[in-house]
Amino acid sequence: MANLFEIRYDTICILDPGAGTGVLTAAFCERVLNINKKVNLIIDVYETDSDVLPFLEMVLESCKIELERKGHAVEYNIYNQDFILHNVMYFKKSGLLWDAENRVMYDFIISNPPYYKPNKDSPQSVAMAEVISGQPNIYILFMALSASMAKPGGEMVFITPRSFCSGLYYKKFRKWLLHNVQITDIHIFESRTEIFDKDEILQENIIIKASNDIRKSGREKLTISTSKNRDFNELKRLEVPRSDIICNKNGESFIRIPTSRLDVNVLHAIDKLPNTLKDMGFGISTGHVVPFRAKQYLLPELTETSNSVPLLWMHNMQDMAIAWHLKRNKKESAIQVCSKTTPLLLPVNNYVLLKRFSSKEQKRRLHASVLLEAKFPYKTVGIENHVNYIHKSHGNLSVHETCGIAAILNTTIVDNLFRSLNGNTQVNATDIRSLPLPTIEDVRKIGKLVYESKTYKNGSDLDNIVAAVIGIDAKIVENLNNGGTNQ
Ligand SMILES: C[S@@+](CC[C@H](N)C(=O)[O-])C[C@H]1O[C@@H](n2cnc3c(N)ncnc32)[C@H](O)[C@@H]1O
């Protein structure tokens, strides 16, 4: 992280918000020790945990001694203050407290910010409401405030979870960030568990470098690097046009992170597709049955005698087909039909079901199945809350539309694109809404081919059908099915 800064000045003001014991600042000082010129270094750090303050002080004092021994000048200030509340006037840049001339602005900001969800009514969330939609996470407040505290041309390097790159909750923040800073580098750790293992964060984590000089558009390319683990062994680098990374769709912006040339080729191929679900008049909703809330209406088995219908869980989705009799882990297979469950049940129509979660071990993120009215001998059905369903906003999806959409979502191609968009094992409806899809005619053509050839198993046959109809290079499909080894 320290190596990412471009040291161009003789006087450097650096900020480390949420400094802990000061490891990141120490890494920066080590970097300064290895450069040829003498610098005047001013370090400001923020840390609220009083227990770590003595260690922070020791680390910064050691840095000062070591740097001054080599002829540099060092001043450090430890603020035992809430970083957000103490600096929020930088974000607002208005009001009596704002006095631009006397505010310290920073050349560099380095941070591994805290990660937790403050209450929506907390003073920090209220003060920075402009970047909050839904459930905020404190790390985005650290990022937005830090960006506001950088000098023109200043640089910030943050290590954070990847969650802000997509999804509804970070919509406002992404808009704000992309408007106010220019991202120049993204590093992604391929192992999801190793980096924040103690915190049990099952997220991919990224290091992001951004400059607040958005006019600095000299760099039309962004550097993406990947490493397998925290040792940065086997570091891979890729230069990618900014437009491939920052994607605007449906009035929203997303940050996509392709990690190979093959991923970039997939982005290009899919970006050409003209539609989204909404354009075709289709919607996506979440299954209405939350088992613990509907417990009294759930039945262990589906029986002829009980007035009940199948309850479909993720485990009932077997590739493209639905095995409604399949039972797992004593989960209830049926839901009663009565006046209390009417709002929970769906009339049986043609639907695409889509799992909302994949496990860490699973290779694929997207798993879609088809529920076809003609093959499902019930009038209503319960869809469990871990399953999303795609429907036609007005009317019923045709069989070919249903099979077409499910087939497209089940391809390795779309799964690969989805991974560039989302680092989470969760499949958000928002991300699916923004997925580029082919014309409705091509969706139907794919559906017809899949339905008539009964290609219900995921894999290269399905990929080839979809690729042929929408005109994706067969080599891309072949490479994807070889695990990207021929790229
Ligand atoms: C993820 S740790 C990172 C520590 C250190 N930078 C590192 O990389 O090892 C985040 C730190 O932020 C501190 N912190 C949490 N909330 C804070 C706040 N509102 N203002 C300042 N520091 C805060 C925590 O006490 C913790 O030490």
The ligand as an SDF file (V2000), in Angstrom:
LIG
                    3D

 27 29  0  0  0  0  0  0  0  0999 V2000
   -9.2440   -2.3190   10.9340 C   0  0  0  0  0  0  0  0  0  0  0  0
   -8.4110   -1.4860   12.2250 S   0  0  0  0  0  0  0  0  0  0  0  0
   -6.9570   -1.0150   11.3730 C   0  0  0  0  0  0  0  0  0  0  0  0
   -5.8010   -0.6780   12.2310 C   0  0  0  0  0  0  0  0  0  0  0  0
   -4.5170   -0.3830   11.4910 C   0  0  0  0  0  0  0  0  0  0  0  0
   -4.6680    0.7060   10.5400 N   0  0  0  0  0  0  0  0  0  0  0  0
   -4.0240   -1.6120   10.7830 C   0  0  0  0  0  0  0  0  0  0  0  0
   -4.0750   -1.6640    9.5570 O   0  0  0  0  0  0  0  0  0  0  0  0
   -3.5950   -2.5470   11.4480 O   0  0  0  0  0  0  0  0  0  0  0  0
   -9.3390   -0.0110   12.3880 C   0  0  0  0  0  0  0  0  0  0  0  0
   -8.9510    0.8680   13.5310 C   0  0  0  0  0  0  0  0  0  0  0  0
   -9.8070    2.0030   13.5530 O   0  0  0  0  0  0  0  0  0  0  0  0
  -10.0910    2.3710   14.9020 C   0  0  0  0  0  0  0  0  0  0  0  0
  -11.3560    3.1170   14.8900 N   0  0  0  0  0  0  0  0  0  0  0  0
  -12.6250    2.6460   14.9020 C   0  0  0  0  0  0  0  0  0  0  0  0
  -13.5150    3.6410   14.8310 N   0  0  0  0  0  0  0  0  0  0  0  0
  -12.8080    4.7790   14.7710 C   0  0  0  0  0  0  0  0  0  0  0  0
  -13.1670    6.1490   14.6740 C   0  0  0  0  0  0  0  0  0  0  0  0
  -14.4450    6.5140   14.6010 N   0  0  0  0  0  0  0  0  0  0  0  0
  -12.1910    7.0810   14.6310 N   0  0  0  0  0  0  0  0  0  0  0  0
  -10.8810    6.6980   14.6810 C   0  0  0  0  0  0  0  0  0  0  0  0
  -10.4930    5.4190   14.7760 N   0  0  0  0  0  0  0  0  0  0  0  0
  -11.4240    4.4730   14.8160 C   0  0  0  0  0  0  0  0  0  0  0  0
  -10.1660    1.0290   15.6100 C   0  0  0  0  0  0  0  0  0  0  0  0
   -9.9490    1.1810   17.0000 O   0  0  0  0  0  0  0  0  0  0  0  0
   -9.0690    0.2330   14.9030 C   0  0  0  0  0  0  0  0  0  0  0  0
   -7.8450    0.3410   15.5800 O   0  0  0  0  0  0  0  0  0  0  0  0
  1  2  1  0
  2  3  1  0
  2 10  1  0
  3  4  1  0
  4  5  1  0
  5  6  1  0
  5  7  1  0
  7  8  2  0
  7  9  1  0
 10 11  1  0
 11 12  1  0
 11 26  1  0
 12 13  1  0
 13 14  1  0
 13 24  1  0
 14 15  1  0
 14 23  1  0
 15 16  2  0
 16 17  1  0
 17 18  1  0
 17 23  2  0
 18 19  1  0
 18 20  2  0
 20 21  1  0
 21 22  2  0
 22 23  1  0
 24 25  1  0
 24 26  1  0
 26 27  1  0
M  CHG  2   2   1   9  -1
M  END
$$$$
